[in-house]
């Protein structure tokens, strides 16, 4: 704060509570929160939300997207896996039979909470990627040959 030639240190704090589900670019307006000067009204301070990228999840509105990697065996025979959600709870994934690279699964109500309606959620979209082995042991190669009846 500046008064004439003097600089006065102020210890004022502004607390911004970011609500669940708020989207990137949302602006919280704080009227009359800025400094006040002689013959000048207090100003408004705006706080703009910037959502940072996450290493596992991508946000698309209120929906979330993620990739899950499967071994070749899991892709051919089925799997039971789980992922840890943003809030720490476990989301179980399972499928029997073949999963092709790029297959998608929609999991209802596992996305982001709707802003201002935090009891409602978007969905989670899981894309499955198959990790093909780069090298096969003789034992594993023999098993694959038998499995596919290849001589």
C-alpha positions in Angstrom: 0.0 0.0 0.0 1.4 3.4 -0.9 0.5 6.7 1.0 2.3 9.7 -0.4 6.0 8.9 -0.3 5.6 6.1 2.3 5.1 2.4 1.5 3.1 0.8 4.2 3.3 -3.0 4.4 -0.1 -4.6 4.7 -0.8 -8.1 6.0 -4.2 -8.5 4.3 -5.0 -12.0 2.9 -7.6 -13.0 0.4 -8.7 -16.6 0.6 -10.2 -18.2 -2.5 -12.2 -21.4 -2.0 -12.1 -23.4 -5.2 -15.3 -25.4 -5.5 -15.4 -29.1 -6.6 -15.8 -29.4 -10.4 -14.8 -25.8 -11.3 -13.5 -25.6 -14.8 -10.4 -24.1 -16.2 -10.7 -20.3 -16.7 -13.5 -19.9 -14.1 -13.2 -16.4 -12.4 -14.1 -15.7 -8.8 -14.9 -12.0 -8.4 -14.2 -10.5 -5.0 -15.9 -7.1 -4.8 -14.4 -4.4 -2.6 -11.4 -6.6 -1.8 -8.7 -4.3 -3.2 -6.9 -1.4 -1.6 -8.8 1.8 -0.9 -7.2 5.3 -1.4 -8.4 8.8 -0.8 -11.1 9.6 -3.3 -10.8 6.1 -4.8 -13.3 3.3 -4.0 -12.1 -0.1 -3.2 -11.4 -2.3 -6.2 -12.4 -5.7 -7.3 -9.9 -8.6 -7.2 -10.5 -11.4 -9.6 -9.0 -14.9 -9.1 -8.9 -17.0 -12.3 -8.6 -20.8 -11.9 -6.0 -22.5 -14.0 -6.3 -26.3 -14.0 -3.0 -28.0 -14.3 -2.5 -31.2 -16.4 -2.5 -34.5 -14.5 -0.2 -37.4 -15.4 -3.0 -40.0 -15.6 -6.3 -38.2 -16.3 -7.4 -35.7 -18.9 -10.4 -33.6 -18.3 -13.1 -33.1 -21.0 -15.8 -31.0 -19.5 -17.1 -33.0 -16.5 -15.8 -36.2 -18.0 -12.4 -37.7 -17.4 -10.3 -39.7 -19.9 -7.4 -42.1 -19.1 -5.4 -44.9 -20.7 -4.9 -48.3 -19.2 -2.1 -50.5 -20.4 -2.6 -54.3 -20.8 -0.1 -57.1 -21.3 -0.7 -59.3 -24.3 -2.0 -62.1 -22.1 -4.5 -59.7 -20.4 -5.7 -58.4 -23.8 -6.3 -62.0 -25.0 -7.6 -63.7 -21.9 -9.2 -61.0 -19.8 -8.2 -59.0 -16.8 -9.0 -57.6 -13.4 -7.3 -54.3 -12.6 -7.9 -51.2 -10.7 -6.9 -47.5 -11.0 -6.7 -44.9 -8.2 -9.0 -42.0 -8.9 -8.1 -38.3 -8.3 -9.8 -38.4 -4.9 -7.9 -41.6 -3.9 -10.8 -44.1 -4.2 -10.3 -47.3 -6.3 -12.0 -47.9 -9.6 -12.2 -51.5 -10.5 -11.8 -52.6 -14.1 -12.4 -56.1 -15.5 -13.2 -57.8 -18.7 -13.3 -61.4 -19.9 -12.3 -62.3 -23.4 -10.4 -60.3 -25.9 -9.6 -56.6 -25.6 -8.4 -54.9 -28.8 -5.9 -52.1 -28.7 -7.8 -48.8 -28.6 -11.0 -50.4 -27.1 -12.9 -47.9 -24.9 -15.0 -48.4 -21.8 -17.3 -45.9 -20.3 -17.7 -45.9 -16.5 -20.7 -43.9 -15.4 -20.4 -41.3 -12.6 -16.6 -41.6 -12.2 -15.8 -38.3 -13.8 -15.5 -34.8 -12.3 -18.3 -33.5 -10.0 -20.6 -31.0 -11.7 -19.7 -27.5 -10.6 -22.5 -26.3 -8.2 -24.1 -29.8 -8.2 -21.3 -31.8 -6.6 -23.5 -34.8 -6.0 -23.7 -35.3 -9.8 -20.7 -36.6 -11.8 -19.5 -36.9 -15.3 -18.2 -40.2 -16.7 -14.8 -41.8 -16.9 -13.6 -43.0 -20.4 -10.9 -45.7 -20.3 -8.9 -46.4 -23.5 -7.1 -49.7 -23.4 -3.6 -50.0 -24.9 -1.9 -53.3 -25.4 1.8 -53.6 -24.7 3.2 -56.1 -27.1 6.4 -58.0 -25.9 9.6 -56.9 -27.7 11.3 -60.2 -26.9 10.0 -63.7 -26.2 11.8 -66.4 -24.3 11.8 -69.9 -25.9 9.4 -71.1 -23.2 6.9 -68.3 -23.8 7.3 -68.7 -27.6 6.5 -72.4 -27.3 3.3 -71.6 -25.3 2.2 -69.1 -27.9 2.8 -71.6 -30.7 0.7 -74.2 -28.9 -2.0 -71.7 -28.1 -2.3 -70.6 -31.7 -1.7 -74.2 -33.1 1.3 -72.8 -35.0 4.0 -75.3 -36.0 
